[in-house]
């Protein structure tokens, strides 16, 4: 799976893109986000406000029940304010 981070998530993760191997037990976006937070301190810190982050799977808006597979691209985009 390819994970892409934008805005402050990219800054907190220290990269814009990374590849992960999805465990068999992870079947949807919610399970993915929950599992990632258990992987290391970097995810735990960066995902502190994950509930406000928009998730896209293969260019489709995805809620927590949206299915995920190892070959997917998941994009995480936090809300951005500007002036």
N, C-alpha and C positions, 0 to 999 in steps of 0.2 A: 504494500500500500504506500502511496505517496501522500505525505502530509505537507500542506502549504500553510504558512502563517503570514499574517499581515499586521501592519501597524504595531501597537505595543506588544502583541503576542510575539511577533518576529523578534523584537528587541529582547523580550524576556527569555525566549527560547535560545537566542544566540545564533539563529539561522533562519532562512526563509523557507527552506524545503528539507525534508528528510524522508528516508525510506524506512518502513518498519515491516516486520512480519506479523501479520494479524493472527492472534491465537484462535483456535477453533471455537472457543466458547464465546467469542465476541461476534454478535450477529447483527447489531444495529448501532446507530450513532450514539445513543445513550450509553450502551455497554462499552463502546469504544472510548468515550470521554471518561467514563468511570475507571476503566482499565488503565488508560494512559496516566491518570493521576497517581496510580500505585507504582509506576515504573521507576521514577526517580524524583528527587527534590525539584528539579527544573520544571517538570510538568506540574507538580503540586503547587509551586509558586505561581507559575504562569496561568494556571487554570483557576485561580482563586475566584475570578468573576466570570467563569465560563458560561453562566446562564444568560449573559447578555450578548454572547458571541453568536454571529450567524454562521451556520454550517452549510456547506455545499458539497454534494457528492456527485462527481462526474458532471458538474455544471447544473445540477438541480438542487434547489433549496431543499434542505433536509431537516426534519424534526428529529427528536430523539428516537422515534420508532422506525425511521428510515433504515432499510437494510444496508449493510456494508459487506464488501468482499475484499480479498487480498489484492485484487487487481485494480481497485478503485483509487481515485484521486479525491482526497478530502481537503477542502479549503476552509480555514477558520478565519473569520473576519470580525474583529471587534468593532463596536460602533466608534465612529470618528467624528469629532466636532471641529469645526474650523471657522475662520472668519474672513 
